Amino acid sequence: MVYGNYKILDKIENRFGRRSPQNLISYIVGAMAIVYVVNYIFLINNGVSLYSIMMFDRAAVFSGQVWRIISFIFLPPLENLIIIIFALYFYWLIGSSLERKWGSFRFNLFYLLGIIGSITAGFITGYTINMYLNLSLFLAFAAVFPDFQIMLFFLVPVKAKWLAWAACIYLVYAFIMNSWSLRAAIITSLINIIIFFGTDYFRYAKYRLNHFKYKLATKSHQKRR
């Protein structure tokens, strides 16, 4: 339904697209895998978690640990090895699929906007994780490839669009039930989705609303007859 094709993005791409690096998601996923292995070694040998010095912490950033502004992006999920392998493969799959569809420049811009949004969320709330950044990748993937089947729990085939709707319901619930600081974090973390797909979704919602009004008017006219 949507592809994030806007004239302003086309103009930016025509000017800067040739300099855009390729296969960014492969480097991100590779870095996550390295962090997972190194963290495991640190825990066994020293009892020190690499995660604790890489996660975003506003107070720590202001005290001089500026690497935390970026390092949290490369933190893999805190799960067992099987889940980690699946998660990293899934990140690579959706990222590489979007890059093939959009091209390297547009994908990199989308990811960069997500990073900026996540960092902004961190400075607003004092803490952030890369969950919303990774979620934005999936929402974009589901928008571009809505009928792609994902094996939920490795057993149940579910189309990407239905999982995306579930994720949206979760985001709406989190937005309603939490404080304004977290609401601001949700909005800023998903700024890439808003920029790339906001207009398309607004037009689609408007179309569905007009279609619904037309059906109601038609039924009302038929009843009068």
N, C-alpha and C positions, 0 to 999 in steps of 0.2 A: 504493500500500500504506500509506504513512504521510503524515501531513499536519501533524504537530506541534501537534495540538489537545489541549491539556491544560487542566484546570480552573484551575490557578494562573495560566496565561497569560490565560485568559478573564477572571479577576478583575482582573488588572492592566490588561488592555485596557479593561474597563468603567470603570475609575477614571481612566485617563490617556489613553485612545485618542483622545479628541476633540482633544487638543493635538498630536497627532503630525503632523509635516510629511509632505507627499506628494511622490512622484517623486524620492526621495533618490538612487536609482541614476543618474538623469539628470544630477544635479549632480556626482556622483562621476565619471562617465564624461566629462562636459564638462570638469571640472577636469583629468583625465588628458590629454585632447586639448590643452588649453591648455599644460600642462607640456611635452608633447612638442614643440609648436611653439616655445615660448620657449626650451627647451633647445637646439633646432636653431639658433635665431638666436644664442644665446650662444656655441655652439661655433664658428659661422662667424666671428662678429665678434671674440670675445675668447679663444676656445680654452678657455673655462670650461664645465664641465658642471654644469647645474642639479641633476642627480641627486646629485652629490657633497655638496651642502649640504642635500639633502632626505631622504636615506636615514637610517634609524635607526642611531644609534651611541651606545651607553650612555655611553662616556667623554665624547663631545661633549655629550651631554645634561647630564651632571654638571658640565661646564665652563661651562654657561650657554646652550647652544644648544637651548633647550627646545622650539622649534618642531618639532624632529625627532621628537618623540613622536607627532605627528599627520601631519606632512608626507609621510612615507613611504607613507601610504595612497593618495596621489594620483599616485604614480609609475607610468607605463604600462610595459609590457614593453619591454625593450631589443631591438627588432627593426626590420626595415625597414618602410616606410610601409604596404605592403599588409597585412602581418601585424598592424600596429598597428590599422588600420581594422577588420580582421576581429575582432581581440581585443576592441576597445572595443564593437563592435556586439554581440558575443556576451555581454559583461558586461551590457550594457543589456538584451538579450533575456531572459537568465535572471533578472536582477534585477526587471525590470518584470513578468515572468510570475509570479514569486513574490509580488510586491506585489498583483497582481490577485487571486491565489488566496487569500492570507492577509489582505489588507488592509494599509494603510500602517503601522499601529502594530506589528503582529507582524513585518513585514519589517524595519522600522527597529530593533526590539529584537534581532532575529537578527543584523543587521549590527553593531549596537553591541556585542553580546557577542563577536562575532568580532574587532572592533577591540580590545576590552579584552584578549582572549586573546592577540592578536598583540603588543600592547604588553608584556604580562606575559612573553611568550616573549623579547622583546627585552631586558628587564631580567634575565632568567635567563641568557641566553647572551651578552649584550653586543651582539647584532646580530639584526635581523629584517627580513624583507621582507613584502610584501603577498601573496605567492604563496599561503600557506595560507588567508588571508582570502578571496581570490578562489576558491580551491579549495573552501572551505566553501560558497560560493554555488552552485557547480556540483553538489556532492554533495546539497545540499538540493533543487536543481532536479531532479536525477535521481531523488530519492526521491519527489517530488510528480508529476513527469511522466516516468516511466520509459521510456515508448515513444516519446518525442519523438526524431525522427531528426536526426542531426547529420552534415553532409557532411565526413567526415574527409579532410584534405588537399584539400578542395574537390571530391573525386571519389567517395569511398566513403561510402554512407549507413550510419551506425551508430547504434543506439539509445542513448539517454543512459545507460540502466542498465548497458550493457556497458562504456562508457567509465568510469562511476563505479566498477565493479568493478576495472577496471585501475588506477584512481587509488588505490583501497583497497589493492590488492596492493603498489603502490609505497610507500604509507605504512607498511604492515606491514614491508616490507623495510628502509625507512629507519629505522624504530623499532628493529628487531633489530640492524642493522649499525652503528649509531652510538652515541655516548656518552649517558650519562644526561641531560646538559644538553640535547642535541638531542631526546631522547625527551620530556623535560618540555616543550620548545618545541612539539613536535607536538601533545601533549595539550592544552596551554593554548591553542594557536592554533585548535584545533577544538572548543573548549568549547561553542560555539553549537550544533554538530551533536549533541554529547552531551546538552545540555539539551533541545533540541527533539525529537530523534529516538531518544535512547538507550533509553527505555522501550519504544518501539514495536519497535525492532530486537531488544531482549532478548526480548520476547514472541514475535516472529516466529521467532527462533532456537529458543526453547523449544518452540514449536509444531512446527517442522520436526524437532526432535530426538525429540519424542514420537511424531510421525508415523512416523519412521524406526524407532523401537523397536516400534511397533505392527505395522509390516510385517514386521520380523524375527520377532516373536512369532507372527504369523499363518503365516508360512512354516514356522516350527519346528513349530507345531501340525499343519499339513498333512502334514509329513513323518512325524510319529508315527502319523498315521492311515493 
